[in-house]
Amino acid sequence: MLSKSSFGLLFLLSLALVLGCGTSKTPARLSGKVTYKDAPVKGGTINLYPKEGGYTIDINSDGTYDKAGLPSGDVDVTIETESIKPRELPKYGGGKGGKDMTSPPPPGAGGGAPKGEYVKIPEKYAKKETSGLKVTLQPGANTKDFPLTD
């Protein structure tokens, strides 16, 4: 028969085991492809909104994406491509040193701008309230394609 102290220790160990199994510390990984009208979205970002914090994933030129280290659970999703939309520079010369401001920057000049080819998608996908996109992440690998439509 167990003594009171042995029973207490066994109870505490059992409780610790049960409580420890309640949440997973294993991070989730999410990958997939973003398409619009069955064609790859060739750049932009996916934004994930779990209960706490937020995560941004770059969309590759073939429409694929991949991100590790995410928390498991239900996540709201937005997708935007406006960050890679080409911007027109003012049409005037005489910039610093008399350089034409309409010329693209030289290779390697940097700037940190997102890369990819601009594909216009409906604005609703860029807003958390209107995107309608969600994913439930499980610990480990998850795959989710986002086929966008009008």
C-alpha positions in Angstrom: 0.0 0.0 0.0 1.2 3.6 -0.7 2.0 5.9 2.1 0.5 9.4 2.1 3.7 11.0 0.9 4.1 8.5 -1.9 0.5 9.0 -2.9 1.0 12.8 -2.9 4.1 12.5 -5.1 2.3 10.2 -7.5 -0.6 12.6 -7.7 1.7 15.6 -8.4 3.6 13.7 -11.1 0.3 12.7 -12.8 -0.9 16.2 -12.6 2.3 17.6 -14.2 2.1 15.0 -17.0 -1.6 15.9 -17.8 -0.9 19.6 -17.7 2.2 19.3 -19.7 0.4 17.5 -22.5 -2.3 20.2 -22.8 -0.4 22.5 -25.2 2.2 21.8 -27.9 5.4 23.6 -28.0 6.2 22.2 -31.4 6.1 25.0 -33.9 4.1 24.9 -37.1 5.3 25.3 -40.6 3.0 26.6 -43.4 3.6 26.3 -47.1 1.5 26.4 -50.2 0.7 28.4 -53.3 -1.2 31.6 -54.0 -3.1 31.9 -57.3 -5.5 34.4 -58.8 -7.8 33.3 -61.6 -5.7 30.0 -61.7 -2.4 31.8 -62.4 0.4 32.2 -59.8 0.5 35.4 -57.8 4.2 36.3 -58.5 5.0 38.5 -55.5 3.6 40.3 -52.5 3.1 39.1 -48.9 0.9 36.9 -46.8 0.1 38.2 -43.4 -0.9 35.8 -40.6 -2.8 37.0 -37.5 -2.9 34.4 -34.7 -4.4 35.2 -31.3 -1.2 37.0 -30.4 1.3 38.7 -32.7 1.6 38.6 -36.4 3.7 37.1 -39.1 4.6 38.1 -42.7 5.5 35.6 -45.4 7.0 36.7 -48.8 5.3 35.2 -51.9 7.9 33.8 -54.4 7.8 34.5 -58.1 6.1 31.1 -58.8 3.4 31.8 -56.3 4.7 29.5 -53.5 5.4 30.5 -50.0 6.9 28.8 -46.9 7.4 29.8 -43.3 8.5 27.9 -40.2 8.3 28.7 -36.5 4.6 29.6 -36.4 2.3 29.0 -33.5 -0.4 26.4 -33.8 -4.1 27.4 -33.8 -6.6 29.3 -35.8 -5.1 32.1 -37.9 -6.7 34.9 -39.9 -4.9 35.5 -43.2 -4.5 38.5 -45.6 -2.7 38.7 -48.9 -1.5 41.8 -50.6 0.5 42.6 -53.8 0.4 46.4 -53.7 3.8 46.5 -52.0 5.5 45.4 -55.2 3.4 47.6 -57.6 5.7 49.7 -59.7 5.7 53.3 -58.8 6.2 56.1 -61.3 8.8 58.6 -60.5 8.3 62.2 -61.2 8.9 63.1 -64.9 11.6 65.7 -64.5 15.3 65.9 -64.9 17.7 67.6 -62.7 17.9 65.3 -59.7 21.0 65.4 -57.6 24.0 65.8 -59.8 21.7 66.5 -62.8 20.6 62.8 -63.0 17.3 61.9 -64.6 14.9 60.9 -61.8 13.0 58.5 -64.1 16.0 56.2 -64.5 15.9 53.0 -62.4 18.5 52.7 -59.7 21.7 50.9 -60.6 22.0 47.2 -59.9 22.9 46.5 -56.3 21.7 49.9 -55.1 19.4 48.1 -52.6 16.4 49.7 -51.1 14.9 46.6 -49.5 11.8 46.7 -51.7 9.8 43.4 -52.0 10.7 41.4 -55.1 8.4 39.9 -57.6 6.1 40.7 -60.5 3.0 42.7 -59.7 -0.3 41.0 -60.1 -3.4 43.0 -59.2 -5.7 41.1 -56.9 -9.0 42.3 -55.3 -8.4 44.7 -52.5 -10.6 42.7 -50.1 -7.8 40.1 -49.6 -5.6 42.8 -48.1 -7.9 43.5 -45.1 -8.4 41.2 -42.2 -12.1 42.1 -41.9 -12.9 41.3 -45.6 -10.4 38.7 -46.7 -12.4 35.7 -45.6 -9.1 33.7 -45.5 -8.3 31.5 -42.5 -6.1 28.5 -41.7 -5.8 26.2 -38.7 -2.2 25.4 -38.0 -1.3 22.1 -36.4 2.2 21.4 -34.9 4.6 20.3 -37.7 4.1 20.7 -41.5 0.9 22.3 -42.9 0.0 23.0 -46.5 -2.6 25.5 -47.6 -3.1 26.9 -51.1 -5.0 30.2 -51.5 -6.9 30.2 -54.8 -8.1 33.8 -55.0 -11.0 34.9 -57.1 -13.0 38.1 -57.8 
